[in-house]
């Protein structure tokens, strides 16, 4: 009874305008490719009204991705998949935003998507070690190390995750690999920059800020064989805290000395 005033045969009822726009969707917008993967990104374009043939216009912001300027639908076709080739060097991360033209966008779906695309290395196991840090008072054993095949690049695998896990925490940080290089003589080298210690930013809402160029007294590395200590700042809300440090003792797999074993 309460809805009778909205009936289609009510003389005051005016049907809404038909939406014949399109929308974008994808299974994920955070994509990682290995060196052996084909460099092709896929997404879907759907439309609200499939009764007529239609051409939908697209724009994009990155020429490294071969995004077509339009996509065509046959009558009766409600969606289509776009395969977008790209060309990135191994180890690179790039972003791509694809948008529908304003006149082609539906009111009921996404009119743009932004992708974060990484062409990652092939990573091999390279031993493990003991990790401890002073910022949160955490430590862990058995933290894995991985080696990027064919390079001098290595990474500590989620050290803060393992430290929180071994401290008995029930909610754990995500991601947070720390990438570094080793010289031909085994010298640990860390590029100046900002490193994630928790990709979610929820459990440990800080970042690792290492800047030897501007803060050499506070951001530096000391090394005793396979044992490495890194001094750095914690970054939160554009403010630096510390300095603090972490130490990693590469107990197995250190590639430059049998003493590590």
C-alpha positions as CSV (number, residue, x, y, z in Angstrom):
1,X,0.0,0.0,0.0
2,X,2.8,2.4,0.9
3,X,4.5,1.8,-2.5
4,X,1.4,2.3,-4.6
5,X,2.3,5.9,-5.4
6,X,5.4,4.7,-7.3
7,X,3.5,2.4,-9.6
8,X,4.4,2.7,-13.3
9,X,0.7,3.4,-14.2
10,X,0.5,6.4,-11.8
11,X,-0.1,9.5,-13.9
12,X,2.6,11.3,-11.9
13,X,5.3,8.6,-12.4
14,X,8.1,9.5,-14.7
15,X,10.5,6.6,-15.6
16,X,14.2,7.4,-15.2
17,X,16.4,7.9,-18.2
18,X,17.9,4.7,-19.6
19,X,21.5,4.3,-18.7
20,X,23.4,3.2,-21.8
21,X,26.9,3.9,-20.3
22,X,29.8,1.5,-19.7
23,X,31.9,0.6,-16.7
24,X,35.3,-1.0,-16.0
25,X,36.2,-3.9,-13.8
26,X,39.2,-6.2,-13.1
27,X,40.0,-9.2,-10.9
28,X,42.9,-7.2,-9.4
29,X,44.5,-3.8,-9.9
30,X,47.8,-4.7,-8.1
31,X,49.6,-7.0,-10.5
32,X,53.0,-8.8,-10.3
33,X,54.6,-10.4,-13.3
34,X,57.7,-12.7,-13.3
35,X,60.4,-12.4,-16.0
36,X,58.8,-15.4,-17.8
37,X,55.3,-14.0,-17.8
38,X,53.8,-12.5,-20.9
39,X,53.6,-8.8,-20.5
40,X,49.9,-8.4,-21.0
41,X,47.4,-6.7,-18.6
42,X,43.7,-7.6,-18.8
43,X,40.6,-5.8,-17.7
44,X,36.9,-5.9,-18.6
45,X,34.5,-3.3,-20.0
46,X,30.8,-3.9,-19.4
47,X,27.8,-1.8,-20.5
48,X,24.3,-1.4,-19.2
49,X,22.4,-1.5,-22.4
50,X,23.4,-4.2,-25.0
51,X,20.6,-3.8,-27.4
52,X,22.6,-1.8,-30.0
53,X,26.1,-1.8,-31.4
54,X,28.2,0.7,-29.6
55,X,31.7,2.2,-29.5
56,X,33.1,3.2,-26.1
57,X,36.0,5.7,-25.9
58,X,39.0,5.2,-23.5
59,X,41.9,7.3,-22.3
60,X,45.0,6.3,-20.4
61,X,48.0,8.1,-18.9
62,X,51.0,5.8,-19.6
63,X,52.4,5.2,-23.1
64,X,54.2,2.1,-21.9
65,X,50.9,0.4,-22.0
66,X,49.2,-0.1,-25.4
67,X,45.7,0.9,-24.4
68,X,43.3,1.3,-27.4
69,X,41.5,4.6,-27.8
70,X,38.1,2.8,-28.0
71,X,36.4,-0.6,-27.7
72,X,33.4,-1.7,-29.9
73,X,30.4,-3.8,-28.9
74,X,28.2,-5.7,-31.3
75,X,24.4,-5.7,-30.7
76,X,23.6,-8.1,-27.9
77,X,27.2,-8.0,-26.4
78,X,27.2,-6.8,-22.8
79,X,30.9,-7.1,-21.9
80,X,34.3,-7.6,-23.4
81,X,37.9,-8.3,-22.2
82,X,40.7,-6.0,-23.2
83,X,44.3,-7.4,-23.4
84,X,46.8,-4.6,-23.1
85,X,50.5,-5.3,-24.0
86,X,53.2,-3.4,-22.1
87,X,57.0,-3.3,-22.0
88,X,58.7,-3.0,-18.6
89,X,62.2,-3.8,-17.5
90,X,62.7,-6.5,-14.8
91,X,62.6,-5.0,-11.4
92,X,60.4,-2.0,-12.5
93,X,57.1,-0.9,-11.0
94,X,54.7,1.4,-12.9
95,X,51.2,2.7,-12.7
96,X,48.4,2.9,-15.3
97,X,45.1,4.7,-15.1
98,X,42.4,3.9,-17.7
99,X,39.3,6.1,-18.0
100,X,36.1,6.0,-19.9
101,X,35.1,9.2,-21.7
102,X,32.6,11.2,-19.7
103,X,29.8,10.7,-22.3
104,X,30.3,6.9,-22.2
105,X,30.5,6.4,-18.4
106,X,27.6,4.6,-16.6
107,X,26.2,6.0,-13.4
108,X,26.4,2.6,-11.8
109,X,30.0,1.4,-12.2
110,X,33.6,2.5,-12.1
111,X,34.5,4.9,-14.9
112,X,38.3,4.5,-14.2
113,X,40.8,2.0,-12.9
114,X,44.3,2.5,-11.6
115,X,46.7,-0.4,-11.9
116,X,50.0,-0.9,-10.0
117,X,52.1,-3.2,-12.1
118,X,55.4,-4.8,-11.1
119,X,57.7,-6.9,-13.3
120,X,59.5,-8.8,-10.6
121,X,62.6,-10.9,-10.5
122,X,62.7,-14.7,-10.1
123,X,63.6,-15.1,-6.4
124,X,65.6,-18.0,-5.1
125,X,66.1,-19.1,-1.5
126,X,69.4,-17.8,-0.1
127,X,69.4,-18.9,3.5
128,X,68.0,-17.3,6.7
129,X,69.1,-15.4,9.7
130,X,68.3,-13.8,13.1
131,X,66.6,-10.3,13.0
132,X,66.3,-7.8,15.8
133,X,65.3,-4.1,15.9
134,X,65.1,-1.3,18.4
135,X,62.1,0.7,17.1
136,X,59.5,-1.7,18.5
137,X,61.7,-4.1,20.5
138,X,61.0,-7.0,18.2
139,X,63.2,-10.0,17.2
140,X,62.9,-13.2,15.2
141,X,64.8,-16.2,14.2
142,X,64.6,-18.0,10.8
143,X,63.9,-14.9,8.7
144,X,64.3,-15.9,5.1
145,X,66.7,-14.3,2.6
146,X,66.0,-14.4,-1.1
147,X,68.3,-13.8,-4.1
148,X,67.1,-12.2,-7.4
149,X,68.4,-14.7,-10.0
150,X,71.2,-13.3,-12.2
151,X,71.7,-10.2,-10.1
152,X,73.5,-9.0,-6.9
153,X,70.1,-8.1,-5.4
154,X,68.8,-9.8,-2.3
155,X,65.9,-9.2,0.2
156,X,65.0,-9.9,3.7
157,X,61.6,-11.5,3.5
158,X,59.0,-9.9,5.8
159,X,61.2,-9.6,8.9
160,X,58.7,-7.6,10.9
161,X,56.0,-10.1,10.1
162,X,58.1,-12.9,11.5
163,X,59.1,-10.8,14.5
164,X,55.4,-10.0,15.4
165,X,54.4,-13.6,14.8
166,X,57.1,-14.9,17.2
167,X,56.2,-12.2,19.7
168,X,52.7,-13.9,19.9
169,X,50.8,-11.2,18.0
170,X,47.5,-12.3,16.6
171,X,47.2,-9.7,13.9
172,X,50.3,-9.4,11.7
173,X,51.9,-6.9,9.3
174,X,51.8,-7.7,5.6
175,X,54.6,-7.5,3.1
176,X,57.6,-5.4,4.2
177,X,60.4,-7.0,2.3
178,X,63.7,-5.1,2.6
179,X,65.7,-5.2,-0.6
180,X,69.5,-4.7,-0.7
181,X,72.5,-5.5,-2.8
182,X,75.8,-7.3,-2.0
183,X,79.0,-6.1,-3.6
184,X,81.5,-8.6,-5.2
185,X,83.2,-8.8,-1.8
186,X,80.0,-9.2,0.2
187,X,79.5,-5.6,1.3
188,X,75.8,-5.0,2.3
189,X,74.5,-1.9,0.4
190,X,71.1,-0.2,1.0
191,X,69.8,2.5,-1.4
192,X,68.6,5.7,0.1
193,X,64.8,5.7,0.2
194,X,61.6,4.7,2.0
195,X,61.0,1.1,2.8
196,X,57.8,-0.5,3.9
197,X,57.8,-2.5,7.1
198,X,54.0,-3.2,6.9
199,X,52.4,-2.8,3.5
200,X,48.9,-2.6,5.1
201,X,50.0,0.3,7.3
202,X,47.7,-0.9,10.0
203,X,49.7,-3.1,12.5
204,X,52.9,-1.1,12.3
205,X,51.9,2.3,10.8
206,X,55.5,3.5,10.2
207,X,57.9,3.3,7.3
208,X,61.7,2.8,7.3
209,X,63.4,6.0,6.2
210,X,67.1,5.5,5.1
211,X,68.9,8.6,3.8
212,X,72.7,8.3,4.2
213,X,73.1,11.2,1.7
214,X,71.4,13.7,4.0
215,X,71.8,12.0,7.4
216,X,75.1,10.1,7.4
217,X,75.4,10.2,11.2
218,X,72.0,8.6,11.7
219,X,71.5,6.5,8.6
220,X,74.4,4.2,8.0
221,X,75.5,0.6,7.9
222,X,78.1,-1.4,9.9
223,X,79.0,-4.9,9.0
224,X,81.0,-7.7,10.7
225,X,81.2,-10.5,8.2
226,X,77.7,-11.9,7.8
227,X,76.3,-9.7,10.6
228,X,74.8,-6.4,9.4
229,X,73.4,-3.4,11.4
230,X,71.4,-0.7,9.7
231,X,70.7,2.6,11.4
232,X,67.7,4.6,10.1
233,X,64.6,6.6,11.1
234,X,61.0,5.6,11.4
235,X,58.7,7.8,9.3
236,X,55.1,8.5,10.2
237,X,52.8,11.4,9.0
238,X,55.8,13.1,7.4
239,X,57.7,13.1,10.7
240,X,61.0,11.3,11.5
241,X,61.3,9.3,14.7
242,X,64.5,7.9,16.0
243,X,67.1,7.0,14.9
244,X,66.5,3.3,15.4
245,X,68.3,0.2,14.0
246,X,68.0,-3.3,13.0
247,X,70.6,-6.1,13.0
248,X,70.5,-9.2,10.8
249,X,72.9,-12.1,11.4
250,X,72.8,-14.2,8.2
251,X,73.1,-17.6,9.9
252,X,72.9,-19.9,6.9
253,X,73.4,-19.3,3.2
254,X,75.7,-16.2,3.3
255,X,77.3,-16.5,-0.1
256,X,80.8,-15.0,0.6
257,X,82.2,-17.0,3.5
258,X,81.8,-20.6,4.8
259,X,82.1,-19.0,8.3
260,X,78.5,-18.0,7.8
261,X,77.5,-21.7,8.0
